[in-house]
Amino acid sequence: MATTSNGPEIRQWIADFVAETLPAETLEQVVTRLDNAIIARIPELRDRDMRRDLAASSRAHAVAVLSGLTQDRFDYPVPEEAHAFARTVARRGYDVRLLLRVYHLGQEAVIDYMTEVLEQRQLPRDIERSVLLRLFDRTTRWVSTSVEQLTDTYTAERERGLRAAFTQRAEIVRALLDGAEVDAESASARLGYRLAQRHLALVLWTDEDTAPLPSAGDGEAVGQLDRIVARYAATLGNGSFLTMPSGASALWGWVGVDGEVPDPGDPVWSVEAPVRVAVGLPAAHTAGFRAGHREAVAARHVAERARPGIARVLHYSEVEVAYLAGADEVAMRSLVERELGALAAPDAQSARLRETLHAYLRARRSPDAAAKLLGVHKNTVRYRIQRIEELLGHSLDQRGPRLEIALDCVAVYGV
């Protein structure tokens, strides 16, 4: 007799598969694979914040669908993370068809993945067929339920005034960042922000383990980030600013500045956890609007790869060398090992010597200036520099610039 899709053998195989897949590490690998398959077909999702919101949605969906596979239930409640992703799609000005395509491609990716798993395990053909039929039935119901509810969520978000004002602003910002020719005066009027000035570009987001949005979906996380940009505009700028949500808990911002921008160590930059901020270099007009944003995105890239304990506000001016060197991580690590040698060890003594050398090079090789930076006696600096040269096996005069690059990288990424 042929095996049915509800037979005990099928149920047991599915229960075993779910138990193997639900642990966090395995689930994360599966979600990453499914998301990569979707992103390969929808390039708009390659953006860091879009990808982050998609991953949160996919992860929550995966748990719900896997849990339902072992039960005789046909309802699949749509998780809040999926509603947050639908709102992000609306806020970024994309058509609802992008959201629908995500779910249809997601179903394809799930079926492809399960087909591969079944082929690897070489199950009898009747069991393989029954499992695939059950999976196809459940994923079809899941997609149908999700699309119906999330289309409503997307539409509601668009109807909250975003279609007319926010989406138009998003389109202008996207055109500016893409380098399109834009009439600066007209764009300024529509944005409510003057492009013919110096800009300070910001990227703000929250730590990965922070919930993307409260269940009410009222944009509380983005609202908090928006208030931080407003504070920056009032305290270090000329009062004008522009913001655009780039994810459920992430924001792009520009602040108009007239005078000098405070140093990175100034308390005016301070933010509280879980907020993170990346800051570009101040620059003028549409070219500066675009370049500053690119630098802020680069500083964020460094912040997300950096060692634990890195500052919550990271300025591109502080990490430019580390960003450029870190573009090829293998090459960067080779540079660090080659230039620092024994100084690249993870112990506390090596860390002290690296800190001293970094301060000494940044102080233009002045023991007095380095001592002030470090809060130690100048003779301590001289002794440590002598010890450093012994460990390196050469004078600092020989490879100073390369050493400073290596130390910049270690200061950000660690050893």
C-alpha positions as CSV (number, residue, x, y, z in Angstrom):
1,M,0.0,0.0,0.0
2,A,1.3,3.5,-0.8
3,T,2.4,5.7,2.0
4,T,0.0,8.5,2.8
5,S,1.1,12.1,3.6
6,N,-0.4,11.6,7.1
7,G,1.0,8.1,7.8
8,P,3.1,7.5,10.9
9,E,6.3,7.0,9.0
10,I,5.9,10.5,7.3
11,R,4.9,12.1,10.6
12,Q,8.0,10.7,12.3
13,W,10.4,11.8,9.5
14,I,8.9,15.3,9.5
15,A,9.1,15.5,13.4
16,D,12.8,14.4,13.2
17,F,13.5,17.0,10.4
18,V,11.9,19.8,12.4
19,A,13.8,18.8,15.6
20,E,17.1,18.9,13.6
21,T,16.3,22.3,11.9
22,L,14.9,24.4,14.8
23,P,18.2,24.8,16.8
24,A,19.4,28.3,16.4
25,E,22.7,27.6,14.5
26,T,21.0,25.3,12.0
27,L,18.0,27.5,11.6
28,E,20.3,30.5,10.9
29,Q,22.1,28.6,8.1
30,V,18.8,27.7,6.5
31,V,17.4,31.2,6.8
32,T,20.6,32.7,5.3
33,R,20.4,30.3,2.3
34,L,16.7,31.1,1.7
35,D,17.3,34.8,2.0
36,N,20.3,34.7,-0.4
37,A,18.1,32.9,-3.0
38,I,15.5,35.7,-2.7
39,I,18.1,38.5,-2.8
40,A,19.8,37.1,-5.9
41,R,16.5,37.7,-7.7
42,I,15.5,41.0,-6.0
43,P,18.6,43.2,-5.9
44,E,16.8,46.0,-4.0
45,L,17.1,43.7,-0.9
46,R,20.9,43.8,-0.9
47,D,20.7,47.0,1.1
48,R,21.9,46.4,4.7
49,D,18.7,47.4,6.5
50,M,16.4,45.7,4.0
51,R,18.4,42.5,4.3
52,R,18.3,42.8,8.1
53,D,14.5,43.2,8.2
54,L,14.1,40.4,5.6
55,A,16.2,38.0,7.8
56,A,14.1,38.8,10.9
57,S,10.9,38.1,9.0
58,S,12.3,34.9,7.4
59,R,13.5,33.6,10.8
60,A,10.1,34.2,12.4
61,H,8.3,32.6,9.5
62,A,10.6,29.6,9.5
63,V,9.8,28.9,13.2
64,A,6.1,29.2,12.6
65,V,6.1,26.9,9.5
66,L,8.4,24.3,11.0
67,S,6.3,24.1,14.1
68,G,3.1,23.7,12.0
69,L,4.6,20.8,9.9
70,T,4.2,18.5,12.9
71,Q,0.6,19.4,13.6
72,D,-2.7,19.0,11.8
73,R,-3.3,22.8,11.7
74,F,-3.7,25.0,8.7
75,D,-3.6,28.4,10.2
76,Y,-0.2,30.2,10.1
77,P,-0.3,33.4,12.2
78,V,1.9,36.1,10.5
79,P,4.7,37.1,12.9
80,E,5.2,40.8,13.8
81,E,8.7,40.7,12.1
82,A,6.9,40.1,8.8
83,H,4.6,43.0,9.3
84,A,7.7,45.1,10.1
85,F,9.3,44.0,6.8
86,A,6.1,44.9,4.9
87,R,6.2,48.4,6.5
88,T,9.8,48.8,5.5
89,V,9.0,48.0,1.9
90,A,6.3,50.6,1.9
91,R,8.5,53.2,3.6
92,R,11.3,52.8,1.1
93,G,8.8,53.6,-1.7
94,Y,8.8,50.2,-3.4
95,D,5.7,48.8,-5.2
96,V,3.7,46.1,-3.4
97,R,4.7,43.7,-6.2
98,L,8.2,43.6,-4.6
99,L,6.6,42.3,-1.4
100,L,4.5,39.7,-3.3
101,R,7.6,38.5,-5.2
102,V,9.5,38.0,-2.0
103,Y,6.9,35.5,-0.8
104,H,6.6,33.6,-4.1
105,L,10.4,33.4,-4.4
106,G,10.6,32.3,-0.7
107,Q,8.2,29.4,-1.4
108,E,10.4,28.4,-4.4
109,A,13.5,28.5,-2.2
110,V,11.9,26.4,0.5
111,I,10.8,23.7,-2.0
112,D,14.3,23.7,-3.6
113,Y,15.9,23.3,-0.2
114,M,13.6,20.5,0.9
115,T,14.1,18.7,-2.4
116,E,17.8,18.8,-2.0
117,V,17.6,17.5,1.6
118,L,15.4,14.6,0.6
119,E,17.7,13.7,-2.3
120,Q,20.7,13.7,0.0
121,R,19.0,11.4,2.5
122,Q,17.9,9.0,-0.3
123,L,14.5,8.2,1.1
124,P,12.1,5.8,-0.7
125,R,10.3,7.5,-3.5
126,D,6.8,7.2,-1.9
127,I,8.1,8.8,1.3
128,E,9.9,11.6,-0.6
129,R,6.8,12.3,-2.6
130,S,4.5,12.4,0.4
131,V,6.8,14.7,2.3
132,L,7.0,17.1,-0.7
133,L,3.2,17.1,-1.1
134,R,2.7,17.9,2.5
135,L,5.3,20.7,2.4
136,F,3.9,22.1,-0.8
137,D,0.4,22.2,0.7
138,R,1.6,23.9,3.9
139,T,3.8,26.5,2.2
140,T,1.0,27.4,-0.2
141,R,-1.3,28.0,2.7
142,W,1.5,30.0,4.5
143,V,2.1,32.2,1.4
144,S,-1.6,32.8,0.8
145,T,-2.2,33.8,4.5
146,S,0.9,35.9,4.6
147,V,0.3,37.8,1.4
148,E,-3.3,38.5,2.3
149,Q,-2.4,40.0,5.7
150,L,0.8,41.7,4.7
151,T,-0.8,43.4,1.7
152,D,-3.1,45.1,4.2
153,T,-0.2,46.1,6.3
154,Y,1.7,47.5,3.3
155,T,-1.4,49.4,2.1
156,A,-2.1,50.8,5.6
157,E,1.5,52.1,5.8
158,R,1.2,53.8,2.4
159,E,-2.1,55.3,3.3
160,R,-0.6,57.0,6.4
161,G,0.5,59.9,4.3
162,L,3.6,58.1,3.1
163,R,2.4,57.7,-0.5
164,A,2.2,61.4,-1.2
165,A,5.0,62.9,1.0
166,F,7.3,60.3,2.3
167,T,7.6,58.2,-0.9
168,Q,8.2,61.3,-2.9
169,R,11.0,62.2,-0.5
170,A,12.4,58.7,-0.7
171,E,12.5,58.9,-4.5
172,I,14.4,62.2,-4.4
173,V,16.9,60.9,-1.9
174,R,17.5,57.8,-3.9
175,A,18.0,59.8,-7.0
176,L,20.5,62.0,-5.2
177,L,22.4,59.1,-3.8
178,D,22.4,57.4,-7.2
179,G,24.1,60.4,-8.8
180,A,21.2,61.4,-11.0
181,E,20.9,64.9,-12.2
182,V,18.5,66.7,-9.9
183,D,17.4,70.3,-9.9
184,A,18.7,71.4,-6.5
185,E,16.2,74.2,-5.8
186,S,13.2,72.1,-6.8
187,A,14.5,69.1,-4.8
188,S,15.2,71.3,-1.8
189,A,11.6,72.6,-1.8
190,R,10.2,69.1,-2.0
191,L,12.5,67.8,0.7
192,G,12.1,70.7,3.0
193,Y,15.9,70.7,3.4
194,R,18.4,73.0,1.6
195,L,20.9,71.1,-0.6
196,A,23.0,74.2,-1.3
197,Q,24.8,74.0,2.1
198,R,27.3,71.9,3.9
199,H,25.9,68.6,5.1
200,L,26.9,66.2,7.8
201,A,25.6,62.7,6.8
202,L,24.6,60.2,9.5
203,V,23.5,56.6,9.6
204,L,21.7,55.5,12.8
205,W,20.6,52.0,13.8
206,T,20.0,49.8,16.8
207,D,21.9,46.8,18.0
208,E,21.1,43.5,16.3
209,D,19.4,42.0,19.4
210,T,17.0,44.9,19.6
211,A,13.4,44.3,18.5
212,P,12.8,46.1,15.2
213,L,9.5,47.7,16.0
214,P,7.0,47.5,18.9
215,S,3.9,45.4,18.1
216,A,1.8,48.4,17.5
217,G,3.9,49.2,14.5
218,D,3.9,53.0,15.3
219,G,7.5,53.6,14.3
220,E,8.7,54.1,17.8
221,A,12.3,52.9,17.1
222,V,12.6,55.1,14.0
223,G,11.1,58.0,16.0
224,Q,13.8,57.7,18.7
225,L,16.5,57.8,16.0
226,D,14.8,60.8,14.4
227,R,14.9,62.7,17.7
228,I,18.6,62.1,17.9
229,V,19.2,63.6,14.5
230,A,17.0,66.6,15.6
231,R,19.2,67.0,18.7
232,Y,22.4,66.9,16.6
233,A,20.9,69.5,14.2
234,A,20.2,71.8,17.2
235,T,23.5,71.4,19.0
236,L,26.1,71.0,16.3
237,G,24.3,72.1,13.1
238,N,22.3,75.1,11.9
239,G,19.0,73.5,12.9
240,S,18.0,72.1,9.6
241,F,18.0,68.3,9.0
242,L,16.6,65.6,6.8
243,T,15.8,62.0,7.8
244,M,14.6,58.9,6.0
245,P,13.9,55.5,7.6
246,S,16.0,52.8,5.9
247,G,14.7,49.9,7.9
248,A,12.4,49.0,10.8
249,S,15.0,50.3,13.3
250,A,17.5,52.3,11.1
251,L,17.6,55.8,9.7
252,W,19.6,57.9,7.3
253,G,20.1,61.5,8.2
254,W,21.6,64.8,7.0
255,V,22.3,67.8,9.2
256,G,23.0,71.3,7.8
257,V,26.2,72.7,9.3
258,D,27.7,76.2,9.0
259,G,30.7,76.2,11.2
260,E,33.2,73.7,12.6
261,V,32.0,70.2,13.5
262,P,32.9,69.1,17.1
263,D,35.6,66.6,17.4
264,P,34.6,62.9,17.7
265,G,35.4,62.9,21.4
266,D,33.0,65.8,22.2
267,P,30.2,64.8,24.6
268,V,27.6,66.3,22.1
269,W,27.9,63.1,20.1
270,S,26.9,60.8,23.0
271,V,24.1,58.3,22.6
272,E,22.7,55.5,24.8
273,A,22.4,51.8,24.0
274,P,21.0,50.3,21.9
275,V,21.6,53.2,19.4
276,R,24.6,53.3,17.1
277,V,25.6,56.2,14.9
278,A,28.0,56.4,11.9
279,V,29.1,59.9,10.7
280,G,30.5,61.0,7.4
281,L,32.8,64.0,6.7
282,P,31.1,67.4,6.3
283,A,30.8,68.4,2.6
284,A,28.8,70.8,0.5
285,H,26.0,70.7,-2.1
286,T,24.6,67.6,-3.8
287,A,28.0,66.0,-4.2
288,G,28.7,66.4,-0.5
289,F,25.2,65.1,0.3
290,R,26.1,61.9,-1.6
291,A,29.8,61.6,-0.5
292,G,29.0,62.0,3.2
293,H,26.3,59.3,3.1
294,R,28.7,56.9,1.4
295,E,31.3,57.6,4.1
296,A,28.7,57.1,6.9
297,V,27.7,53.8,5.4
298,A,31.4,52.8,5.3
299,A,31.8,53.8,9.0
300,R,28.8,51.6,9.8
301,H,30.3,48.7,7.9
302,V,33.4,49.1,10.2
303,A,31.3,49.4,13.3
304,E,29.5,46.1,12.6
305,R,32.8,44.2,12.0
306,A,34.7,45.9,14.8
307,R,35.9,44.4,18.1
308,P,33.5,44.5,21.1
309,G,33.5,47.7,23.0
310,I,34.0,50.0,20.0
311,A,32.4,53.5,20.4
312,R,28.7,53.8,19.8
313,V,29.3,56.8,17.6
314,L,31.9,56.1,14.9
315,H,33.3,58.8,12.6
316,Y,34.6,58.0,9.1
317,S,37.5,60.3,9.8
318,E,38.6,57.9,12.6
319,V,38.2,54.7,10.7
320,E,38.9,55.6,7.0
321,V,42.3,53.7,7.0
322,A,40.7,50.7,8.8
323,Y,37.8,50.7,6.3
324,L,40.0,50.8,3.2
325,A,42.5,48.2,4.6
326,G,39.6,46.0,5.8
327,A,38.1,45.8,2.4
328,D,40.3,42.7,1.9
329,E,40.3,41.0,5.3
330,V,42.8,38.4,4.5
331,A,45.3,41.0,3.1
332,M,44.6,43.2,6.2
333,R,45.4,40.4,8.6
334,S,48.6,39.6,6.7
335,L,49.6,43.2,7.0
336,V,49.0,43.2,10.7
337,E,50.9,40.0,11.3
338,R,53.8,41.1,9.1
339,E,54.2,44.6,10.5
340,L,53.4,43.9,14.2
341,G,54.9,40.5,14.6
342,A,55.1,39.6,18.3
343,L,53.2,42.8,19.1
344,A,50.1,41.2,17.6
345,A,49.8,38.8,20.5
346,P,46.4,39.0,22.4
347,D,48.0,39.4,25.9
348,A,47.7,42.6,28.0
349,Q,51.4,43.4,27.8
350,S,51.3,43.4,24.0
351,A,48.1,45.5,24.1
352,R,50.0,48.1,26.2
353,L,52.9,48.2,23.8
354,R,50.6,48.6,20.8
355,E,48.7,51.4,22.5
356,T,52.0,53.2,23.3
357,L,53.3,52.7,19.8
358,H,50.1,54.0,18.3
359,A,50.1,57.1,20.5
360,Y,53.8,57.7,19.8
361,L,53.3,57.6,16.0
362,R,50.2,59.8,16.2
363,A,52.2,62.3,18.3
364,R,54.8,62.6,15.6
365,R,57.3,60.5,17.6
366,S,57.3,62.9,20.5
367,P,57.7,60.9,23.8
368,D,56.4,64.0,25.7
369,A,53.2,64.3,23.6
370,A,52.6,60.5,23.7
371,A,53.1,60.4,27.5
372,K,50.4,63.1,27.8
373,L,48.0,61.1,25.6
374,L,48.6,57.9,27.6
375,G,48.8,59.5,31.1
376,V,52.3,58.1,31.9
377,H,55.8,59.4,32.3
378,K,57.8,60.2,29.2
379,N,60.6,57.8,30.4
380,T,58.0,55.0,30.4
381,V,57.2,55.8,26.8
382,R,60.9,55.8,25.9
383,Y,61.4,52.4,27.6
384,R,58.4,50.9,25.9
385,I,59.5,52.2,22.4
386,Q,62.9,50.6,23.0
387,R,61.2,47.3,23.9
388,I,59.0,47.6,20.8
389,E,61.9,48.0,18.5
390,E,63.6,45.0,20.1
391,L,60.4,42.9,19.5
392,L,60.0,44.2,15.9
393,G,63.7,43.7,15.1
394,H,64.1,47.0,13.4
395,S,64.0,50.8,13.9
396,L,60.6,52.5,13.8
397,D,62.1,54.8,11.2
398,Q,62.1,52.0,8.6
399,R,58.4,51.2,8.5
400,G,56.5,53.8,10.4
401,P,53.6,54.4,7.9
402,R,52.9,50.7,7.5
403,L,53.0,50.2,11.3
404,E,50.5,53.0,11.8
405,I,48.1,51.5,9.3
406,A,48.4,48.1,11.0
407,L,47.8,49.7,14.4
408,D,44.7,51.6,13.0
409,C,43.3,48.3,11.9
410,V,44.0,46.6,15.2
411,A,42.4,49.5,17.2
412,V,39.2,48.9,15.3
413,Y,39.1,45.2,14.5
414,G,41.3,43.8,17.3
415,V,43.9,41.1,16.9
